[in-house]
Amino acid sequence: MGVSYIIVDSIKLSSTIWGKVRKAVERHYPDLVEGYRCVVANRRSYHEALMARAQRFAEKHGPAWRV
């Protein structure tokens, strides 16, 4: 059977939600806090990089790519 298409979206955290998520990440995965902070602060570049990565995956593995 296989995959016909993929759906990709990026994370968007409000400042209130980010504060809660940050506390959990600090507690359980402290080495990831800076990476998440960069994603929250630079959402557009993160989103563009994620979409480019997903498109390359689709081109290589065959699921339809739709925006």
N, C-alpha and C positions, 0 to 999 in steps of 0.2 A: 504494500500500500504506500506509505511514505507521506511526506508533508506537501501540501498544496501551496501554502503560503505561511508567512510568519507575521506576527504583530509585535511591534517594538514601540516602547514609549520610555521616556526618561522620567526620573524621579523629580518631583518638585515639592520641596518642603517649605512650608511657611516658617517664619521665625519661631512661632510658638511650638510647632511640631518638631522643628529641628532641635530646639532645646531639650525636648523629651528624648528624641532619638539619640542626640549627642550623649546624654547621661547614660543611656543603655550601652552605647558603643564604648564609651569610656570605661564602663564597668567590665564589659565582657571582651572587648576587642580594642584595647587602648592604642595599639599600633595602627589602627585604621582611622582614627579620629581626624588626622590631618587630611587624609585623602577625601573623606566625606566633607570636611570643611571646604576644601577646594571645589568640590562638585557643587555645593550649595552656593558658594560665592561666584562661581563661573558657570552657571547653568547653561548658557548658550553654547559655549565651546564644548562642554560635556555632551550636550544634546547632539551637536553636529558630529562629534567624533563617534558617538554611539550609532547614529544613523549611517555614517560612512562604513563603520564596521559591520553593521547588519546587512548593508547593501553588498559589501564584498562577500559575506557569507552566502547570501542568496545567489549571487552570480556564480560562486564556486560550486554550491551544492544543489542548486536548481529550484528552490521554492520561488514562487512569483514575488517580485518586489513591487509594492505599491506604496505610494506616499499619500 
